[in-house]
């Protein structure tokens, strides 16, 4: 589960040696925070693509009454 206020960002980068890294996921408070963390790990990298990844919606979202009904059975 994600900590409060953190978003996952997906990156596609080119390292300083020229290799391409796909599907690199970093959590951050915002895009700037995630890029700062990225550049600490991959010094002098080139960001080719960046996307914010949203967590999937829960498959079975229940309301309060349904939960109470399950607990009292």
Secondary structure, DSSP 8 states (H G I E B T S, - for coil): ---TT-EEEEEEEE-TTS-EEEEEEEEESSHHHHHHHHHHHSTT-EEEEEEEE-----TT---HHHHHHHHT-
